[in-house]
């Protein structure tokens, strides 16, 4: 067998980190996480053993949808594709309108 091993690290600001451990049978379990200032986050938990690699992903990243295939399960709290696109476009148009108002005020003086 393999000697058991445990490792891990984390950023000082807490935005990302990872943990991994293996046992005497060679099974490896681990996770990593990413948290961004804008509120996006991703947590991946995985296992690799005699049955292959399997992972579970939890995220709220735009454009992701809950799904499952090939040993990977994704749990998404984000809006689904079409809804995410509509929300992004609405936000983009509102930002453009606000920018145009600022420019017109600037040029009126």
Secondary structure, 3 states (H helix, E strand, C coil): CCCCEEEEEECCCCCEEEEEEECCCCCEEEEEEEECCCCCEEEEEEEEECCEEEEEEEECCCCCCCEEECCEEEEECCCCHHHHHHHHHHHHHHHHHHHHHHHHHHHHC
